[in-house]
């Protein structure tokens, strides 16, 4: 996943009501339940052999290598309590409770004579309910990182550059590139 997708997943961790499983065996069992019991599918998602997944499941191997352990952890966190996440995301999107903080290069298309050269900016702004809902829907649908960047850029265009439609009417399109970091705060 990319920086925006990871940022959304990270923000969702703060709204969970229960902790995900901790042991390797329990985490693999959880992943199997989400992949219809297919050790092959879990192995593909984690980038390990099917036999390794079977060893983790049996408890023969309790401590996977650090990169594999990180993949297991990320996958479990991504799939843990989807209904709780959706409910909080819907509430946050409806109330404007999604705040994005980023440091990235922003450029824009506008009327002649304006300074539209891309430059690094650090922005902390709430997204409009429309853009927040669009961002969550695209993320859950598996949209590419570039598509998520476009949605965030459109949301920041409206809330930051155009201040909710009160200025910069001739601003056509904001482009977001070279993301240094992006964090989301979901308040639902």
N, C-alpha and C positions, 0 to 999 in steps of 0.2 A: 504494500500500500504506500501511498505518498504522504507528504507532510500534512495535508489537510485531512485526509482520511484517518491518519493516525491521531491527529489532534482531536477529531470528533470522537474517536474511540476512547482516547484518554479522558476527555471531559465526561464521558458517560460513566467512567469508573466511580465518579464521585456521587452518583445518584443511586447506586446499587443498595439493596436492603440486606443482602447476605453476602458473605465472603465466598469466592469461588473455591473449589477443592484445592487442597494444598499438596497432597502426596502425588507422586508421578502416576501411580496406579489409579488413583481416583480421577485425576485429570484425563488420563487416557480413556477410562471408562466413560467419562462425560463426553469426550469427543466422539467416541463410538456411538453413544446414544444420539448424537446430533448428525451422524453420518450413516444412519440405518444399519449399524453394526458392522460396517465394512472396514476391516483393518487395512485393506488396500487403499481406500479413499483417505483414511487418516494418514497413512504412510505418505501418500502423494502430497497431501497438504503440508506435512511436516518436513518433507524432503529426506525421509529415511526409508529403510527397507521395511517390507511388511513383517518380516521376522522380528525386527527391532520393536515394532509396535506390539507384537505378541509377547515379547519378553517383558516389556514394560507392564503389560496387562497382567501377566502371571506374577509379576513381582520378582522375576529373576534378575532384572536390571532395575535398580532403584534410582540411580543417579545418572541421567543422560548427560552427554557432553554439554558444555555451556551454551553453544549456539542452538542445539536441539531443544534444550530446556527453555531457552528464550522463545523459540517458536511455539512450543507447547503452551507456555504461559500466555503469549499473545493471542493464540487461537482460542484458548479457554476464555480469556477476558472478552474477546470479541463476541463470543456466542453466549455468554452468561447473562441471564435474566433479560431476554429481549423485550418482554412485555413491559417490564418496569421501565426500561429505557424509552420505549416508544411512548408510553404514557407521559413521562416527564418531558420528552422532546416535543410532544404535541402541545402540552401545557405551556412550555417555554416559547414555542413558536407563536402560539396564539397571543401571548402577553408581551412579546418583544423581549423575552428574557434570554436571548442568545447574544453574548458579547464576544466579539472576535478581537484578539490582540495579535498583531503581526508586524514583522519588519520585513519588508519586501520592496521590490522595485515596481513603482507605479508609473505608467505612462497613459496618455489619453489622446483621443481625437477631439478636436474642437475647432472653433472658428479661427481663421487666419490671424496671425499676430499674437497668439497666446504661446506660453512656454509649455509645450507638450512633450519635451524631452523626458524620457523615463529617468526617475531618480529614486534612491532609497528613502523610504519613509517608515516611521514607526507609528502605527495607528491602533488605537483602542476605541472601538465603536460598537454599539448594539446594531444588530441586523434587524431590518423590518420583519414583521411576521411573515410576509409573503416570501421573502428571500430565505428566511430561516427554514420555513417548511419545505421550500424547493431544495435547499441544501440537504436536509435530512432525507427527503424522498430520494434524491439522486444517490446519496451515500448508501442507502439501504438497497437500492436497485443495482448497485455495483458500478456506478459511473466512474469514468476514468478520472485521474487526478487533474487533467487539463479541464474537464467539464466542471469539476468542483472549484477549480481556480476561477473559471468564468462566473460561476454563481456568486462566489465571495466577492469578486471584483464588481459585479453588478450591484450587490448589496452595499458595498462600501461606496460605490459611486453615488448611490441615492442618499445614504445616511451621512457620509463624510464630505464628499466633494460638492454635492448639491444641497446639503443640509435639509434633506427631506422635501426637496422641490422648491426651496425658497431662494436659491441662487444658482448660477451657472447653468442656465437653461440650454445653452448652446453646446454643452458637453455631450458628446455623442457616445463614446465608449471608453471605459477605463480598462486598462490591461494590467494584470498582475503577473509578475515574473520574478525569478530569482528570490524565492522565499527563503529568508534566513531562518525564521521560525514562525509558527502560528499556533496560538492557543485559543481554546474556546471555553467559555464559562456558560454553563447551562443552568438557568435558575427557573425551576418549574415548581 
